[in-house]
C-alpha cells in the first residue's frame, strides 16, 4: 500500500536525523554542528522558524483576502437580487480588484459582473469582461462547457449592439466545441441558438437545417432545450403561414419559459416573439396581450434595458391599432429611461418617427430621428430592422423635402432584405416615394408573402400598395376601389391606423391640413369642408371635450366613465371620420359650420 505524504515526510526527516547523528553535521547546511535533539544547527533552525512565520502571515493575508472577496460577493449577490445594480457593480468590482485572487474566483465574479451589466441599463459594459472570461475558459480544456456558455452570451451582446451577422461566428465556434466535446445536450443547444440568430436575419432555409440537426427533444433534455426548441419551431411554422402549428408551439414555449429560473429575461423574449408573429398572422389582440405581459415581466424583474425596448414594442402595436395617444405615452416612457443600447436606439427611431410625424410633434421627432440608426440596421443584417427604419426615415426625409435621399435609402434597403414577413411599411414607402424599379421589387416581396396561408395582413397591405400606385399613375377610380377593400380588411384586422390611411385614398379631398406640415415658403392650400358621418351623442360629448384640449383622463373624469371607454370612443370617431389623431379632430371641429 503506498505511503501518504505525511508518512513520506516523517520518513525523510528520520533519515536526515540519522545522517546528522552519524556525521555530526547539520542536516540542512551540512556545515555546522547541530542541536542533538533537532539535527539542525541554530542558524538553520532560526531560518526555518522565520520561513514558517512568513508562511503563516501569507496564509492569514490570503484568508483575509478570501474573506473580503466572499463578503463582497455575498453583498453583490444580494444587491443584484434586489435590483440595486449600482451597488452590485461596486461590490463585484471591489472583489475583482483584490490582489492574489484565484483564477476560478476571478472568472466567476466576472460572469456575475457581466450579468449585472446585462440586466441593467448598460449591457455594453459587459463586452470586455466577456472577452476576458472567454479567454480564461478557452485556456482550460476542462472548462469547455463554460466557454460555450460564454460564446453564447457574447452572441447575445452582439445582437444587442445590432451586430447580428457578427454574432454568427461566435455561435459557430461554440457549436464546434460542443461537437468535439461529444456533449449531446450542448450540441442541441448550440444548434437551436444558431437557429435563433438565423431567424433574426430572415434566413429561414438555413435555420431549418440547424433545427433538424438539433433533433427531437426528449424527456432527458433539461432546460432551456425544450423551451428553445418550441420557440424556434413556432417561428419556422409562422414564417410559412402555419398559424395553428405556430400558435400551439408559442403557447408551449411560454409555459416552459414561465418555469425557467433566469430572472425573467427568457419569458419576455418568448412573449416578444409571440407578439410579433401574432401581429403578422392577423391576431392583433393576442399580440397586444403578449407585448403587455412581456413588458410587465420586464418591469417586475427590473431588466432595465428591456423595459424601454418592450415599451417601444407595445407603442408600435398601439400605433398600428390607431391608438396614437396611448402609443405616445408608452413612447415617452421608453425615452424617460435614457438607455444607450443600440437596439433600443434603433427601435426608438422606427417607432417614434411615425408617431411624431402623425402628431406633428417636432420636439419628439428630433429626439427620435437619429440618423446613425440607419447604419446600425444595415450593419445588423436583420430584415425587419432595415425595413422599419428605412420606411420611417423615408417619410421623415420626404417631409423635409429630401425626396432623392429617401429614394436612395429605399433602393438600398430593398437590395439588402430577403422578405417582408414582419414589416410592410417599406413596400408602402417604395409605392409612395420610390422609383419604378423599386416599386416592382417591393410589390414582388409583398406578393411572395401574400401567397402563403394566413397572410390577411399582407394582403391588406398589398391592396393599399396598389391603391397608392394606381393613384400615382392617375387611375383614381381604380385606386379608390383597392383602398376601399383595404380599409375593410384593415377594419377586420383592427389595424385602425391603416384604416384611416386607406380612407384618405378613397376621399382625397378629406385630407386634413394637419396631415402634412408644409415647409417654410410653401403655399398652404385650404381644405374644402366635407360631409362627415354623424356621431353618437356620447361621441359628440367626447369630441367637444377634446376640442377644448382635455386629455383622455380629464374627459373620463368629466363624463364619469373609464379611460378605456374614452379611448374606445376616440377610436370610433377617428375611424368614422377617417382621421388619425386628436389634433386632426380639433382641426376639423374648428372649421366653420362644425
Steps between C-alpha positions, in 0.01 A plus 500: 500500500655838401599739778323827559678836464519542875658158540754574227594831669547325837721233340710767331551690824594176679766428239637856531526472881675165469748651253558798736576267793741295290690796350465752781392770246179703448266313264406831330826689439732199554761737650435580866446271795132445564289507812497132605122503541415674167775382264536859374725784603373812674520729192316253277238452769449879524461520122239221508309680777507825297376324187215343692408839646494660154285213372256545787480874419440427131234246590329752731515766227361257239224398743413868557489560123278194449276624780474850347435353155229274643344795684496719189360211296224437755411871510509518119271197468255653747501838324449330161206299637339823624573679166745747660727479196742782588570341838545158339752643251690672780532181707595271210759747371645537852534122525670481160751770597639295791857383442571130514151401390492150354419453133182298564370772734591770246306328221197436721485861620551635147201294386287647775615853415414446133153377602442817701593714200270293278196545724577864572478782254858465376557151352771632271736513801479122521683450169863538621429277799352231277813506282719442809272224626508325164880516486523347847265214422655419163843466664367224726396183317285398796284811461359445150144516626567839661666621178193398299270687739721810473503488119120482511477804725739695276269427206213653700706813566577526128125478434441783748763707319314441168785278378291188440707386202816543710346271765494197269876413525475486882204260482683293235809477725285386792332242276841359397610476864179318593542260207863413583413460868237237405250674728156432351322751727733785404497395135120526489510828689749664263306384195188665642685822578633505144139460385402804708768723348423385144129566555588854616669545162205349309707202378219248541636224277836494678325515838292191419819300433635577847158431654508156339860447619387571857271198477198427714474604861464210745404471867873484579562853367510768767428873482534705292492246215124425494407869514751600231387218276135609538566866420723433198253243364220754550683771304587260217130402477384863515745597224316271255152594618422191712305697759352219712828313525686822579260611773502155666881508512502860629264406784721202583807726503328749733407223746857370501652846535277580799684239708851585377707665778685766299377825651203533266701585189416180311126543560502859371689380190249223426202733547664763279548252214148368550360854480692582183380194312145528636495848342630362170236224502213742562436431871550849636322440833730203568796720408378773736471255787849359431674837483320623811599189697859523377522862619347405836760227562786728394378759752446236767855365462653845442680412175575866441591505130215259428230731643538780239555239228166332576328835562595596145373168369164561670488862377556375146208259525270768645590733212403228252168475681450876461537565875756776455445671833579182694790424263638847571491433876690172470751664264563773756538239773768328292684827438496583872734208573778658291647158412795513258475154348523488117195272459289727720621805305399335172154413633457853632557629148270270305221512761535866593528664156154391373335598830676838506409569134141398566471733800703780336729500803829649380672468838419130516611462138840649579544260792408193296644568153865422575654420161784274632223243554489451121854362482443291811215307338689437176789375714262264682375333182153450653217535249250646743734764640607610152143515369356690796783753531513579129121539475502743794794705375360505145189672635715732712731595211206556265327726754823705506508524121788247469325269252817390320656388829184304581514326161867406539427358845201298376703356213781400735257334743318300233836364385593396855190309614370154413137524608232720657366245749499735799501841335276644230569872522804484270294390195251780576786750515623367164148541359482858625851626431699232315609468138318269256767230544467507876121496477514174303745343745292607800180358354671169425604472867141565612364246250749241624366528855135544393514165317546315831211383722372731775635811327198730548719783633732493200206480257352814655835674458519376141163660428611826661825479301300467176272789602805725542658391171182536292445847646858596410422387145178702482254205519289656776192277475712184511694642794184564697373146449826348626511742794138422595570125511822563694306713752252215552781250555688727738177558694450126536861468621456794744786686334315829535810710436504364144122522462535877511786484249288297260201732538716797409561321170122467450424865584811700416309825547462410867877519556534734794725799536688330780593187304797671335685783668599735217859618475588864535409695188269228368142606429250343741180412316163527671306183553138509378234418759362149446204299627604265779306210654290588807628417848307349791404729789784371720750533213386859451562569870846344481586692180389829658722446804793403276455829312540677835839338548407245769700180530338155502530486878334840543223403258440179695466698824271757337262237355537249790621224274825300480805600297460180297148608404631843394767330291234277338291808410810675360584195286142493370501873417836482320397189307164650399646834391815356343745688722802384698550732797316727743679795340327426171173470690549845654588632154179361351281629782652847464374531141203735449171316529634212712 
